[in-house]
Amino acid sequence: MMNTDITIITINDEPRVLDLHLAEALGMEQPRNIRSQLIARHRDELESYGEIYTKSVQSPRGRPSVAHYLNEEQSMLVCMYARGYRSVEVQRQIIRVFAAWRRGEL
């Protein structure tokens, strides 16, 4: 079963969402495609809402990859661009989880 919970990761005192967690919540068949189909394609607009924090990682097959950690606005934009997926439901989750983080509930 696919994980559909949005999880906040704090980086430099800022709440962020891992791109793959967002892709899984959206129901993308190939979660890594979020990086090429949504993040890379819309990078300029996403970066207008702040830096996209990246980290070099290895895929389960040992291949190098880059993980993207998105802030609230960037996460919402990715959902808007992810038409045909569970974007409306995931946007609601993002709103709730970032609000909970701001209230200190996470």
Secondary structure as GFF3:
##gff-version 3
##sequence-region A 1 106
A	DSSP	beta_strand	9	11	.	.	.	ID=ss1
A	DSSP	beta_strand	14	18	.	.	.	ID=ss2
A	DSSP	alpha_helix	19	26	.	.	.	ID=ss3
A	DSSP	alpha_helix	33	33	.	.	.	ID=ss4
A	DSSP	pi_helix	34	40	.	.	.	ID=ss5
A	DSSP	alpha_helix	43	47	.	.	.	ID=ss6
A	DSSP	beta_strand	53	58	.	.	.	ID=ss7
A	DSSP	beta_strand	64	70	.	.	.	ID=ss8
A	DSSP	alpha_helix	72	81	.	.	.	ID=ss9
A	DSSP	alpha_helix	87	102	.	.	.	ID=ss10
###
